[in-house]
């Protein structure tokens, strides 16, 4: 059997009247870290705090909006629903849709076809 860790090992304590009492050992102090982390820069410092992934790197600076790609400003917008894509494809043709919209249309069509097939088999 392994010996218990120092934090949980029992020790004997002699009280003033000579009685022996068992008590838990004192917890060991946590070792101090060799290099403390530098304090974070102030919030208005012009850097993106926490975006650094390199060990010896620095946080990247905040650039003006013109320095970022155009797709970044539309990434938060949700994808159009399948019905809307199907309507646009029937009205203007499939070639009027972009590559990713064509993929969404094909995925939605496949899901719809599978659901219809499963509904027929379930009857």
N, C-alpha and C positions, 0 to 999 in steps of 0.2 A: 504494500500500500504506500502511495506517495505521501510525503509529509505535507501537512496543510501549509498554505501560504502564511507569511508572517502576519498579514492583516487579520487572519482568522485564528491564529494559534492562541491557545490559552496560556495565561501566565498566573503566577501566584502572587497575591498581594497580602502582606502582613499588616493587619490592623493594629491600632494602638494598644488593644488589650491582648495581643498576641495570637489572635485567631488567624488562620490561613483562609483566604477567600480566593476563588478562581475568578478571573476577569479576562476579557478579551484584550489582546495586545493592541497597542496604539497603531493607527493606520500609518503606513509609510507616506512620507511627503512625496509629492510628484516631482520628478526631476525638472529643473529649469531648462527651458529651451535655449539652445546655443545662440540662435539668431532670431530675434523677435521680428515679426512682420513690420514693415514700415507703415506708418499711419497713412490712411487713404487720403488722396488729394481732396481739396474742397469740391463741393458739388458743381460749382460754376467754373471749373478749371479748364473746360474745353476738351476733355478726354472722356472716352467711354469706359467707365470703371467696370472691371470684372470681365472685359472682353479679351484679355490677353490669355493665350493658351500656351505660350512658350515659357520655359523655366526662367530664362534670363531676359525675357522680352519686357516691353512696356505696353501699357494700355494705348490703343490707337486713338488718334485725335479725332475730334468731331469736324467733319468737312462741311463746306457749303452744299446746299441741296443740288446745285448744278454738277457736282462731282460724282453723284451717285447715279446708277443706271435707271432708265425710265421704268422698267418693270418693277422696281422696288416700291414705287408709289401706288401700284395697283394690286400688290400681293395680298392685301387685307380684304379685297372684294371677293364675295363668294362666287362659286361657279354658277352659270346659268342652269336652270332646271332642264330635265330631259325634254319635257313638252315644248319648251321654248326653242331648244335646239332643233327638234324635229320639225317644228313649224317653219323655222328659218331655212332648213335644208329643203323642205318641200317647196317653199316659195322662191328662194333664190338659187337653189342647187347646193349640193354638198361642197363644191369647190369654193363657195363663198365663206365657208367656215374656216377658221384657223386650224392648225395641226392639233392643238390640244382640245379644241372644241369638237373636232372630228373624233378624237379618241373618246371623249365623254359621250358623244352620240352613240358610237359603236358599243361602248360599255353599257349604256342605258338600254339600248335595243336588245343586247344579249340578256340582260337581267329580266327585261319584260318578257322575252321569249321563254326563258326558263320558268318564270312564274306561271305563265299561261300553260306550259306543258305540265308542270306539277299540279296545277288546278284540274286539268283534264284527267290526269292519272288518279287523282284523289276521289273522283266521282264514282 
